[in-house]
Amino acid sequence: MIDGLMDDFRVIFGADRQDGAAYFSPAKVNLIGGHTDYNGGHVFPAALTLGIYAIARKREDRIVNFYSKNYIEDGIVEFSLDEELEFNSEDDGVNYVKGMYKYILEYLGADSANVVGADIIVHGNIPSDSGLGSSASIEMLIAKIACDTSGIEMEPLTLAKLGRRVENEFIGHKSGIMDQFAIEMGKKDMVILLNAGSMKYEYVPAEFGNYSILIMCTNKLRRVKDSAYNVRQQQCQEALAILKQKADIENLCDLSYAAFLKLSYLIDDETLLMRARHVITENERVLEAKETLEAKDLNAFGALLYSSHCSLRDDYEVTGVELDTLVELAIKQKGVLGARMTGAGFGGSAIALIKDTEIHNFILSVAPTYQRLIGYSADFFIARISDGVHNLDD
Ligand code: GLA
């Protein structure tokens, strides 16, 4: 993919100057820990070998030229770092590019004068709307390119936080930091256990023996995702405010489930109770999952995946018929130890932990049944775990 991209770069931006540098920014999959990150809880993501490739070359002026091979109808989108960078719904994905530059400039303050423009071409193979972090992948890619072309060094965590700001403030999606963190900090064949409250993290080898994580993409067009997501975030804040009357906590995930049960009488609203119960039990499931993976107890790991799905379905109400259909079909197949939705929900993708030798039969059985029940097809691919965003020439 990257070789062809260099040829395209020369055609689009000219071969008269030096070639650009090549980059890869991964997608991510979260194995367990749904909607815990913005509640100060644990998540268990990994960076994927699916992702976005790019060629970028610095410019001497402050113009950014951005061309996506996934959206060739948009042509080269040009903006200046000296103009007011504002969200524009007609800009689609370019908003992530503009937003990232905006917050990097803002963060650098007086030093922002050192940031130069760039000619950038990208080509991604992350299925759209798959819940695999495509927006964070473009944010972290642009962050890397902006720093490299301008000769600026910034901490990965700072860049991840600025990427989250793009989502929260520029786009208006009140997401947590998991996607940006996993895409910055990913390591080949490692899962990251991240405490999104303290930002402490550790790597856990993704040793699934003769099992794999199969990603199942619903292909549902999501229209309600961001608004419904923000409602969940708001409900968690409301539940937290009530619990804070009696508990000295900063985040919902600071409470153990046992402590929550003692305080749950404070919450009258059944919906808020359900939301908090999901978040707090899910946080505990992540820690158990990490232990079961380390102990190579894949049966227990798989069971936790399915409990997570049920909690996201029943208490957090973010699954929907497409994800539920895939997960219910999956867990009935031979060689499957567990399955759950991943990402924000309302569509996007689910994952299954499946014995390698059964993958072929699984797809032969699940794909046509999903198509018949839902009316369009799902896509299936095996998760392979990659390093975080990086320069391919290094
Ligand atoms: C999206 C957000 C993440 C996280 C997940 C749900 O992927 O970007 O921050 O909240 O949803 O776990």
Residues whose N, C-alpha, C, O or C-beta is under 5 A from the ligand:
A	BS01	GLA	G33 G34 H35 T36 D37 S175 G176 I177 M178 D179 G343 A344
